[in-house]
Amino acid sequence: MRTLITGGAGFIGSALANVLVARGDTVTVLDNLSPQIHGKNPNASPLFQKLPSQVRFIKGDVCSGNDWERALDGQDAVVHLAAETGTGQSMYQVDRYVETNIRGTSLLLDHLARPENTVQRVVVASSRSIYGEGKYLGPEGFLYPATRSAHDMRNGRFECLHPDTGEPLMVVATDETSKTHPSSVYGITKLVQEQLVLLVCAGMGVGAAALRFQNVYGPGQSLRNPYTGILSIFSTLLLQGKNVNIFEDGRETRDFVYIDDVVESIVLALDAAHIRQAAYNVGSGVATSVLEVAETLKRIYGVAGELNVTGDFRLGDIRHNFADVTRIRDELGFQAGVSFGEGAARFCEWVRSQTIEDAGYERSVSEMRARGLMNQSVT
């Protein structure tokens, strides 16, 4: 298969490129080598260096029609990973996120509509952020809570509450039929990306799959990007001898899925020619609290930094979300194979081999606070 990976020098893309090359695919990578991910000298970035020599690399931008034209020539399939990521940053760099994530995708689809198009399959990276808050169970059945109010969180009420009774709701696994109501600009752009790809590809007879990734982590995750990846953020702080400030009460949960499992899901979706248009959750199906993540990393590293539960909260953050993975298991045969404990150990071993630099996390928090997006509870 001749496959184009956009964002292919990134965390997921570089890992995928290695797997596809190893099985004999011809791989092209289109990537702009963003300094936020790759640092000031992108050509020396470990992620870029990780790309196999057999890859045809194009330094370009998904917002450039000319770059798309060069990259798409003769391709059989596209894995569209290129995107601006990070919920917090998206709330004050709105145009940047919309331009890259939505317009970049629309240019891809414009090119696929041309008579000379050879692409027969598209896999687009969607996100658990399209759901906003996950799926909950109340006395009368399933509910999909709206964004939590700043008033409640300032008063230490972080759980999602029943809109009528004010009682806490019980979170359950979010399936693909759950309500999509993003609570961040990033989430909105990922939902639009997914909708554009599935709708337009269906009209052109091109098979497409949208993979709704949960929180992806593992060796190769950028240690430079302060806006995404809490394992990387916490690791950098701990290994610099700094304390880790944990938002809310630390009991907020996410579904952490290991990089090797994510790559497997993409390969399965690429090869599933019988699946024409479909969206799948990609996760472990297990909820892990942010405090548990921090405690696990601190224990593995054996460092002295303090874990401070601060009560800080970011507007647009969700409380809970973990995936129901029944559909992708039944239709594609995918099941995550790496537990969080095992994956965290592998990740920490890799981090120890890296040069730890200041990633600017404190600066990113100050930016959000200055823009009114970061607040603190009074309890």
N, C-alpha and C positions, 0 to 999 in steps of 0.2 A: 504494500500500500504506500502511496505517496501522500504524506501527511504534513500539513502546515500546522505549527503550534504558535499561536500568538501569545506574547508574554512568555515565550519558551525559554528565556534565560532566567526566569524567576524560580521561586521555591518549588512549585508544583511542576512547572514546565520543564525545568532542567532534569528533574527526576523522571518525568514521562519520556523525555527525549532519549535518555539512556536505555529505557526499557524497549522503546520502539526500534531503536537502532540495533539493539541486541537480538531482536527477533527477525531482523532483515528488512525493516521498512526503510524507505527513503524519506528523510526528515528535513524539513525547512523550518527555521525559527525566525520569527519577526519579533523584535524587541527594541525598545528605545533606551534600554539600560539606564533607567531612572536613577539619579543619584540618591533619592530617598531610600532605595532598596540596595543599590550596588555601591554606594559611597562616591567619593570625589574622583576616584580613578576606576571607573566601571570595568575597564578591560582587565583589571587585576582582581575583580570580584570573584570570590570562591564559586559563586553560582555560575557566573559566565565561564570560568575556567573548567567547571564540571561538564560542560557540553562536550559530547564526543566529537572527535575530529571529523567524523563522517557527516556531521550536520552542516547543511548550507545555512549560514547565518546572514541575515539581513538586518542591519541597524536601521530601524524605521519606526514610524508611528502609525497606529491604527486610525488616526485622524487625517491621514494623508491618502488620498485616492491613488496617487502614483505608487506609494509603497504597497498598498493592497494589490495593485495590478502586477507588480513584480513578484510578490510573494505567492499569489494564487495561480500563477501560470502553471498549468499541467498537474495541479493537485487533484487527488482523489477524495481527500477528507480534510476537514479543518477542526482543530481543537482550539476554541476561542477562550483563552484564559486572560488575555490582556485586559486590565482594569485598574482603576484607582481603588484602593481598598482602605477601610478604616471608617467606622461609623462616626466617631467623634470629629475627625477632620472634615468629613463630608458636610457637616452642619455649618461650616464657615468657609469652605471652598466649593461652593455649590456648582458654579459654572465649570470648574475643572472636572468635577466628577460627572456631570451631565455630558460635557463635551467628549470625554474619553469613553465613558461606558455606554452611552446611548448613541451618540453620533458615530463613534468608532464602529459600533455594531451595524448601524444603518448603512455605512459605506461598504461593509462586507456583503450585506444582502443585496445592495445595488449591483455589485460586481457579479454575484451569483446569478442575477437575473439576465446577464448578458448571454447572447447565443453561443459564445465560445466557452462558456463555463463547463468545466469537467468535474467539479466537485459533486459527489453523490451523498456525502454524509457530513453533518456538522454536530459537534458536541460543544455545548456552551456551559461555562462555569456559572451556575447560579449560586444562591446562598440561602442559608437558613434565615437570614435577615429579612427575607421577603414576608415571613410570617409575622413579624413583629413579636409580640408576646405569643408564647406557644398556646397549646390547647389545654384547657382546664375543665374540671368537673365541678359543677355546682349542684344544689339540691334538685334543680329541674332539668339537669342534663348538661351537655357540653357548652362551654362558653369560650369566647375569644376576647379577652380583656383589652380595652383601649390602653393607650399610653398612660403610665402611672402619673399621678399628679405631683407637681413639685411640692404642694402643701403637705400631702401625705408623707413624702420622703423627708421633707425637712423635720417632720415630727417622728421620724424613725419607723414609719410604717412602710416597709419596703415590699412586702408581699402584694400580689395582685388581689384585689378585694372585690367582692360581689357588688355590682352597681347599686343594688337596692338595700341589701342588709349590712354592707360594709364588712362582712365576715371574710376571712382568708379563703381562697379557692385552692383546690388540690390540682397540681399540675399532672398531666398525663402525656404520653408520647404524641408528638405532632405528626400526623400523616399527610399525604399529598393532597387530600381533599379538604384539609383545614383552610380556614379563612386566611387570605393573604392581605395583610394590612401593615406595611412597613412603618417603622417608627423612626427612620433616619433617611436622609437623602441617599446614602449608599444603598439602603434596602430598596428604595424606590427605583434607583437606576438598575439594580440587578433584576427586579421584577420586570421592568420594561425590556431589558435585554432578552430575558427568557421568552416573554410574550412575542417580541419581534421575530426571534429565531424560529419558534415553533409555528407561528402563523405564516410567515413568508415562505419558509422552506416547504411547508405543506402545499402551498399554492404552486410551487415550482417543481414538486415531485422529488424534493431532496429530503432524505431521511434526517431527522434531528432528534437530539436528546438534550435535555437540560438537567444538569446534576446539581442538586441543592446541597452544597457542601456545608457540613457543620464546622466546628472549629478545628482546622487542620494544623497539625504540629509535627515536628520531627527534625532530624538532622538536615541541615541546609536552610532552615528557616532564617530569614534575615535577622541578624542581631543589631542592625543599624536603624531599622524602621521603628520609631517610637509610637506609631499610631495603630499598630496591629500585632497580634500574637502575644498573649500574656505570658506564655512560657519563656519566650525570648526576652520580654521586658523584665520579668522577675529574675531570670537568670543573670542578665547583665547587671542589675542592681545588686544582687546578692554577691556576685563575684567581684564587684567593686568595693565590697565592704559597706554598702549602703543598706539602710532599712527599706522594707517594702511596705508601702501604704496600700491597704486593701480597701476598695470602695464598699459602700453600703455596710452590711454587717458580715460580709464574707460568705454568706450562705447562698448567694445567687449561683445558679448552676448553668453549665454548658455541656454540650456533647463533644468530647474531644476525640478526633479520628486521626489515626497515624498516617503519615505520608505514603507509606507503601500500600496501605489499603486504599487510599484515594486514587493512586495511580492505577491500581487494579480495576477500580470502578470505571475509570475513563477508558481503559483498554476494552473492558467488557462492553461498554456502550458504543465504542467505535466499531466493534466487530458484530454487533447485534443488528445485522441488516434487516431482520424481520420486524424490528421495532421501528416504526416510521416516525411517529411524533409522540414523545412521552417525557414526563418530568419525574425525577427520582430523588428521594432523600439519600444522602450519603453520610452516614455517621456510624457510631458504635452502638447507638441505642441505649447508652448508659449516661445518666446525669452525674456530673462531678462538680462539687462546689469550688469556687475560686479559692477559698481558704484552704481546702484540701490540696489544690494545686500548689499553692505557696508552701505549705507544710511539707509536701512531698519533695519539692526541689530543695528546700533548706536542709532536709534530712540527708538527701543524696549528696549534696555538695559538702555538708558538714561545716557550714560557715556560721558566723556569729551574728549576722544581721537580724534585726528585730522585725517581726511581722506585726504591723500596726493596723488594726481595724479602725478606720477613721470616721466612718459615717458619711464621707464624701459621696456624691452621686453625680452622674452625668445625665443631662436631659437627652432622651432618645435611647438610652440603654434599656435593655429588657431584663426581666427578672429571671425567667427560666425558659429553656427550650431544649428538648432532646428529641431525637428522631425516632419515629416509627419506621423501621427499615423492612417491613414485610414485602412491599412491592418490589424493591430492587432485588431482594432475596429470591422471590418467586419468579420474577420475569427475567432477570439477568444472572441469577446464581451467585450474587455477591453477598458476602458476610464478612464484616471486619474481623481480622484475625489477631490483632495486637491489642492487648488490654492497656489501660492507661498506665498502670504500674510498670509494665514491661517497656512501653513506649517512652515513658519519662526517663527510665534508666538509660535507654539507648540515646535519647536526646541529650541528657546530661553528659554522657561519655563523649559525645561529639563536641559539645560546647567547650569542654575542658581542653580540647585540641585547638580551639580558635583563639585569636587575639581579641581580647575584650576591650572595647572602646566605649567612651561615653556616647550613648545613642540619642541623647537629647530628650529623654523622657520627661524630666522635670520641666523643661522648656515647653513641651507639648501640653502638659497639665496647666502651666501658667497661661498659655494661649487660650485654652478653653475657659479657664476661670475669668480671664480678662474679658472674654466675649459673653459672659453670663451663662455658659453652658455647663459649668461645674459649680455645684453648690454643696452645702454641708448640713447634715441634720443637727438638731439642737438637743438631741437626747444622748 
